[in-house]
Amino acid sequence: MKKLNLEEKHVSEIFNESDLVNDFGGSGSGSGSRGSGSGSRGSGSGSKGSGSSSPTSGSLTSNGQEAVGTSFFAPYGASFVRFTCVANAALTPGFTCGTRSLGGWQYKTKVGTLFSATTIDVPLYSSNDHIAISFQTTDSNGGTCSWELMF
């Protein structure tokens, strides 16, 4: 019987360095795809905040109705994430945006229009914590959402 190796590994041994740079914005800005194979499931990008190694803003893009997201460290004092969402084709798209901190998700949903951006503010349970964010639209052609960490 083969014995499993359960030793701890550094994150750089699990992911390619380019994946980490793309997910967290690299030096200035970047983008990364969320999937593999012939099509990507969406993408995320971020830019560095001043004096910080974590992004304070970025964008999430979906190609359909799937949820896309990213994660990063929210410094002390961060209170919510502001999402600004647009759809690709639906006249009255629904948008669901979420934040996860302290292990719990908070979601907010709004209905928008094709001709203007929809703003959704989703609070954080805590700051000075690693948080995750997500974006989903009811538009079958997908949409884009820019996000900004607010203090």
C-alpha positions in Angstrom: 0.0 0.0 0.0 1.3 3.4 -0.9 1.8 5.9 2.0 0.4 9.4 1.4 2.8 12.3 1.9 0.9 14.8 4.1 3.7 17.3 4.7 3.0 21.0 4.7 3.9 22.9 1.6 4.4 26.6 1.0 1.8 28.3 -1.3 4.5 28.9 -3.9 5.0 25.1 -4.2 1.3 24.6 -4.9 0.7 27.5 -7.3 2.8 28.9 -10.1 4.3 32.3 -9.3 2.4 33.8 -12.3 -0.9 32.6 -10.9 -0.2 34.4 -7.6 0.9 37.5 -9.3 -2.2 37.5 -11.5 -4.6 36.8 -8.7 -3.3 39.6 -6.5 -2.5 42.2 -9.0 1.2 41.8 -9.6 3.2 45.0 -9.7 0.6 47.6 -10.5 -2.2 45.6 -12.2 -2.9 42.3 -13.7 -5.5 39.8 -14.7 -6.1 36.1 -14.4 -8.5 33.5 -15.7 -10.6 31.4 -13.4 -10.7 28.1 -15.1 -8.9 25.7 -17.4 -9.5 24.0 -20.7 -11.0 25.5 -23.8 -12.9 28.3 -22.0 -12.4 30.4 -18.9 -15.1 30.7 -16.3 -14.4 34.4 -15.6 -11.5 36.5 -14.6 -10.4 38.8 -11.9 -7.8 41.5 -11.6 -6.6 43.9 -9.0 -4.3 46.8 -8.4 -2.1 47.5 -5.5 -3.0 50.0 -2.8 -0.4 52.5 -1.7 2.1 50.9 0.7 0.2 47.6 0.7 0.8 44.2 -0.9 -2.9 43.5 -1.2 -5.2 45.1 -3.8 -7.8 47.6 -2.7 -9.6 47.6 -6.1 -10.0 45.5 -9.2 -12.6 43.8 -11.4 -14.4 40.5 -11.8 -15.8 39.3 -15.2 -18.1 36.4 -15.9 -18.9 34.9 -19.3 -22.4 33.7 -18.1 -24.4 33.2 -15.0 -21.6 31.6 -13.0 -20.2 33.2 -9.8 -16.7 34.5 -10.0 -14.5 35.8 -7.2 -11.1 36.5 -5.7 -9.6 36.9 -2.2 -7.1 39.2 -0.6 -6.1 40.7 2.7 -8.3 43.6 4.0 -6.2 46.0 6.1 -7.4 47.4 9.4 -10.3 49.9 9.1 -11.9 48.4 5.9 -15.6 48.4 6.4 -17.2 47.3 3.2 -16.7 46.5 -0.5 -18.3 48.7 -3.1 -19.3 46.8 -6.3 -20.2 48.6 -9.5 -21.8 46.1 -11.9 -22.8 46.2 -15.6 -24.4 43.5 -17.7 -23.5 42.4 -21.2 -26.9 42.1 -22.8 -29.9 41.7 -20.4 -32.2 44.7 -20.2 -32.9 44.2 -16.5 -30.1 42.1 -15.0 -29.9 40.9 -11.4 -26.6 41.2 -9.6 -25.5 39.3 -6.5 -22.3 40.4 -4.7 -20.9 38.9 -1.6 -18.1 39.2 0.9 -16.7 36.6 3.2 -14.8 37.5 6.4 -14.5 35.5 9.7 -15.8 32.5 7.8 -19.2 33.9 7.1 -20.7 35.2 3.8 -22.8 38.3 3.4 -24.7 38.8 0.1 -26.7 41.7 -1.4 -28.7 41.5 -4.6 -30.0 44.3 -6.8 -31.8 44.6 -10.2 -30.2 47.0 -12.6 -30.6 48.2 -16.2 -28.5 47.5 -19.3 -27.9 51.2 -19.8 -26.4 52.2 -16.4 -24.1 50.8 -13.8 -25.5 49.4 -10.5 -23.7 50.0 -7.3 -23.9 47.5 -4.4 -22.2 48.0 -1.0 -21.6 44.8 0.9 -20.3 45.1 4.5 -17.4 43.1 6.0 -17.7 41.3 9.4 -14.1 42.3 10.2 -11.1 44.0 8.8 -7.4 43.1 9.3 -8.4 39.7 7.9 -8.2 37.6 4.7 -11.5 38.1 2.9 -13.1 36.7 -0.3 -15.5 38.5 -2.6 -17.9 37.1 -5.3 -19.9 38.5 -8.2 -22.8 36.8 -10.1 -25.3 38.1 -12.7 -28.5 36.8 -14.1 -27.4 37.9 -17.6 -26.8 34.7 -19.6 -24.1 36.6 -21.5 -22.2 37.6 -18.4 -21.2 40.9 -17.0 -18.4 42.8 -15.3 -18.1 44.2 -11.8 -15.4 46.6 -10.6 -14.9 46.5 -6.8 -13.2 48.8 -4.3 -12.4 48.2 -0.7 -13.9 51.1 1.3 -12.6 52.5 4.7 
